[in-house]
C-alpha cells in the first residue's frame, strides 16, 4: 500500500509542476543553412507594411552552396529573377546575422544594402536591419511558387 501512495504522491508532484511550453511553432530555432533552406514569401516589410495587391517577393534558399533565388515583381508587371549567395554570421550579442550579395560572378555582383538579424521559427522568420531596427521584414515558409510565376 505504501508503494501505491508513494506513486500517487510522485504523480501529483509531477502534475503540479509548471510544464514547459511544447508549442514548437512559438520557439525560436537556430538559424543555419539547413533551417533556412527552402522557399519563403515576404509577408510584410518596413515594420508591418504589406505589399501592394498583386505584388510578390519569394526567396528560395539553397543549403548546399549557400545560394538563393528571388522571384519578385516589385516595380514591374513581370517576374524578375535575382540570384546570389548568402552568409550567416553569429554575433555574440545579436545572434544570427545574414548578409549576402546579388549576382554570382565576380563581374556582376554587389552586396546587400543591409545585414539582418534573423529570428526564426519553424514557419516564420523576422529580418531586422542591423543598422535600422525599424526596418523589419517578416517571411513565411511556403511549399511552392504560385501558379503563373515562371521559374527560370
Secondary structure, DSSP 8 states (H G I E B T S, - for coil): -HHHHHHHHHHHHHHHS------GGGS-B---HHHH-EEEEEEEBTTTB---TT--EEEEEETTTTEEEEEE-TTSSS-EEEEEEEEEEEETTTEEEEEEEE-SSTTS-EE-S--EEEEE-SSEEEEEETT-TT-EEEEEEESS--TT----
